Amino acid sequence: MSIEELQEQVDKLLEEMDELQEVCDTLEICNQDDGCATCETNKKIEELEQKIEELEDRVEKLMGPEEEE
């Protein structure tokens, strides 16, 4: 998989995560003290964050040491 393809996946996941975060702020459960711990939307956001981090790590490895600063 190319760097461009990985970056496109990251961008799509970031957009999806942004949409979920906008919804998350409007949910009734978010008004509860432990709302985030039991919120399914929050769990999806955390899963997306993990996938994004993994993809970004793969992009960094593909770019190699010459791109690092």
Backbone as a ProteinNet text record, in pm:
[ID]
protein_1_A
[PRIMARY]
MSIEELQEQVDKLLEEMDELQEVCDTLEICNQDDGCATCETNKKIEELEQKIEELEDRVEKLMGPEEEE
[TERTIARY]
84.9	0	89.5	56	138.9	110.8	202.2	187.4	60.8	34	-84.7	-213	-216.2	-334.9	-354.2	-245.2	-253.9	-301.2	-249.8	-289.8	-437.4	-486.7	-628.5	-714	-669.6	-742.5	-745.2	-631.7	-622.8	-721	-722.4	-812.1	-958.4	-996.1	-1134.2	-1170	-1077.9	-1103.8	-1114.3	-1033	-1040	-1174.6	-1223.2	-1354.5	-1464.4	-1457.9	-1557.9	-1553.1	-1433.1	-1417.4	-1473.1	-1448.3	-1502	-1654.2	-1715.3	-1861.6	-1914.1	-1848.3	-1890.6	-1874.1	-1767.3	-1745.6	-1852.2	-1896.6	-2003.7	-2132.6	-2161.5	-2281.3	-2267.7	-2149.3	-2124.7	-2161.2	-2131.6	-2159.5	-2308.5	-2392.6	-2535.7	-2611.9	-2545.9	-2614.2	-2649.6	-2763.9	-2807.8	-2709.7	-2653.2	-2560.6	-2438.9	-2405.4	-2289.2	-2310.7	-2433.5	-2463.1	-2444	-2426.1	-2406.2	-2258.7	-2232.9	-2094.5	-2005.9	-2057.3	-1977.5	-2022.8	-2079.1	-2136.5	-2039.6	-1919.6	-1822	-1782.5	-1782.7	-1743	-1842.6	-1967.6	-2070.5	-2122.4	-2069.1	-2118.5	-2058.6	-2144.4	-2099.1	-2030.5	-2078.6	-2017.6	-1874.4	-1852.7	-1718.3	-1626.5	-1679.3	-1598.9	-1558.3	-1648.7	-1617.2	-1508.5	-1517	-1416	-1279.3	-1274.7	-1148.2	-1091	-1178.4	-1132.9	-1075.9	-1142.1	-1093	-957.6	-943.5	-816	-703.4	-731.5	-631.6	-594.5	-694.3	-668.9	-587.1	-620.3	-547.7	-401.4	-379.2	-242.7	-163	-225.4	-157.8	-122.8	-216.8	-190.9	-81.2	-82.9	20.8	157.9	163.8	290.1	340.7	249.1	287.1	339	274.9	319.8	461.6	487.5	619.9	725.3	692.4	787.7	816.1	713.6	731.7	813.8	797.1	870.3	1018.6	1053.8	1193.8	1262	1386.2	1461.3	1497.2	1503.5	1541.5	1437.3	1312.8	1205.8	1194.7	1253.4	1240.5	1327.2	1275.8	1353.4	1345.9
-117.4	0	123.6	218.4	337.5	438.3	531.5	637.1	717.2	745.5	823.3	750.4	619.9	541.5	539.5	523.4	525	660.5	767.6	901.6	926.9	874.3	887.3	815	697.1	624.2	703.9	762	843.5	959.5	1027.6	1141.6	1101.2	988.3	939.7	908	843.3	811	937	1036.8	1163.7	1232.3	1229.1	1287.8	1213.9	1081.2	1000.9	1029.7	1041.7	1070.1	1208.2	1307.3	1441.5	1439.7	1365.7	1355.4	1291.2	1186	1120.2	1211.8	1289.1	1380.3	1489.3	1535.5	1635.2	1575.8	1452.1	1384.1	1359.6	1322.1	1286.9	1401.2	1522.5	1637.7	1661.1	1607.3	1631.7	1517.8	1409.6	1293.8	1317.8	1261.5	1275.8	1213.2	1101	1028.9	1114.7	1210.2	1295.7	1389.8	1408.2	1493.8	1422.3	1291.3	1214	1216.1	1196.5	1200.3	1095.2	974.3	866.9	835	933.6	914.6	859.1	910.7	865.7	719.6	673.9	536	435.3	474.7	381.9	416.4	519.4	567.2	486.2	428.8	352.1	442.9	564.3	657.4	688.6	706.9	733	613.9	493.1	373.3	368.3	406.8	409.5	512.9	627.4	732.4	680.3	610.6	556.5	453.7	369.8	271.6	341.3	447.8	522.8	587.5	640.8	701.4	598.5	475.6	369.2	333.3	322	290.4	400.8	525	639.1	634.9	607.6	601.4	490.9	374.5	264.1	300.5	363.3	403.2	508.5	604.2	707.4	647	544.9	475.1	406.8	345.6	280.2	382	499.5	604.6	647.1	667	707.9	604.4	476.6	371	369.7	392.4	393.2	513.7	625.1	746.2	731.3	651.6	625.9	734.6	709.5	803.7	933.8	938.9	1063.8	1172.4	1136.5	1234.8	1283.6	1211.9	1246.1	1365.6	1444.6	1560.5	1569.4
0	0	0	-82.6	-95.2	16.9	29.9	130.2	103.5	-24	-59.7	-19.9	-42.7	-6.3	144.9	217.8	363.8	414.2	354.2	395.8	366.6	253.7	221.2	324.6	368.1	471.6	601.3	637.1	758.5	749.4	634.1	616.1	629.7	571.7	581.9	726.6	797	937.3	1022.4	992.6	1065.7	1043.3	920.1	891.2	966.5	965.2	1036	1186.1	1240	1381.9	1415.7	1331.4	1353.7	1357.6	1264.4	1261.5	1388.7	1435	1558.1	1678.8	1681.8	1793.9	1798.5	1682.3	1678.4	1734.6	1699.6	1750	1899.1	1939.5	2079.2	2173.6	2134.4	2219.8	2240.9	2154.6	2164.3	2231.3	2263.7	2322.3	2468.2	2508.3	2647	2744.1	2703.4	2791	2826.3	2739.9	2764.5	2882.7	2924.9	3039.1	3171.8	3166.7	3288.6	3327.2	3455.7	3505	3439.3	3423.5	3364.6	3222.1	3156.5	3024	2921.9	2917.5	2817.5	2838.3	2962	2990.7	2934	2921.6	2874.3	2734.8	2674.4	2545.5	2430	2346.3	2230.3	2127.7	2113.2	2018.5	2060.9	2189.3	2240.3	2214.8	2228.7	2201.8	2054.5	1965.1	1822.3	1793.5	1860.4	1843.5	1887.5	2000.5	2049.4	1952.3	1893.5	1794.9	1671.6	1626.2	1511	1540.6	1662.1	1700.9	1694	1738.1	1735.4	1591.6	1503.7	1363.7	1296.8	1327.5	1270.7	1314.7	1441.3	1493.3	1423.7	1403.4	1336.1	1191.9	1122.1	983.6	975	1067	1068.1	1096.1	1181.6	1207.2	1080.4	1005.7	880.8	780	773.7	682.3	719.8	848.7	894.1	856.3	873.6	839.4	690	608.6	463.4	417.6	487.1	448.7	475.5	573.4	602	681.2	719	805.1	737.1	604.9	537.2	553.3	583.7	600.4	743.2	837.9	979.4	1013.9	1107.4	1154.4	1304.3
[MASK]
+++++++++++++++++++++++++++++++++++++++++++++++++++++++++++++++++++++

